[in-house]
Amino acid sequence: MLLICADVLGLALFSRPLYGVVELTEQTIVPIVFLQLAHALRRNRLTRADFLLRRSCATSPSSRGCSMSCS
């Protein structure tokens, strides 16, 4: 995050970004997401899109999404 802030400030103040920050950010997004997913699975703390389940239950109560609790 510090590199991204320095890159933005360098671009705004000196019209020169830090080279490699964009590539470094792109390369680290995938490992971060997969590590967060592994951590969430290990802790049984996955998030789910409740708004989609509620919308599904409201439009069609006999849909498969309503086998879960829709409140």
ChimeraX attribute file (.defattr): number of C-alpha atoms within 10 A of each C-alpha:
attribute: neighborCount
match mode: 1-to-1
recipient: residues
	/A:1	7
	/A:2	7
	/A:3	14
	/A:4	15
	/A:5	10
	/A:6	14
	/A:7	20
	/A:8	16
	/A:9	15
	/A:10	14
	/A:11	13
	/A:12	11
	/A:13	10
	/A:14	9
	/A:15	10
	/A:16	12
	/A:17	17
	/A:18	14
	/A:19	9
	/A:20	11
	/A:21	14
	/A:22	13
	/A:23	9
	/A:24	12
	/A:25	13
	/A:26	10
	/A:27	11
	/A:28	10
	/A:29	10
	/A:30	11
	/A:31	10
	/A:32	11
	/A:33	11
	/A:34	11
	/A:35	11
	/A:36	13
	/A:37	14
	/A:38	13
	/A:39	13
	/A:40	13
	/A:41	11
	/A:42	10
	/A:43	9
	/A:44	9
	/A:45	10
	/A:46	12
	/A:47	7
	/A:48	8
	/A:49	7
	/A:50	12
	/A:51	10
	/A:52	11
	/A:53	19
	/A:54	18
	/A:55	14
	/A:56	17
	/A:57	20
	/A:58	13
	/A:59	9
	/A:60	12
	/A:61	14
	/A:62	11
	/A:63	12
	/A:64	11
	/A:65	16
	/A:66	17
	/A:67	11
	/A:68	10
	/A:69	10
	/A:70	15
	/A:71	8
